[in-house]
Amino acid sequence: VDKTLADAIVMLKAEFVKRHKGGSHIHEVIPVSSESLSIDEYGLKMLHKFAESNSIYTDSYEMDIQGTA
């Protein structure tokens, strides 16, 4: 994994945890767009599809975190 990508994901998750007020212990941060991260658009689309079809993820919403939605 590219260190830059890993660092960006760590930053997104840390900021999400600071701002999220929910009580669930399972959270995943998946960007809406790949512009700010070095993830190809197809891979990002497949991550969203996986999360939408996996029953452990019961809810989703968008949050802007440092310019990354």
Buried (B, 14 or more C-beta within 10 A) or exposed (E): EEEEEEEBBEBBBEBBEEEEEEEEEEEEBBBEEBEBBEBEEEEBEEBEEEEEEEEEBEEEEEEEBEEBE
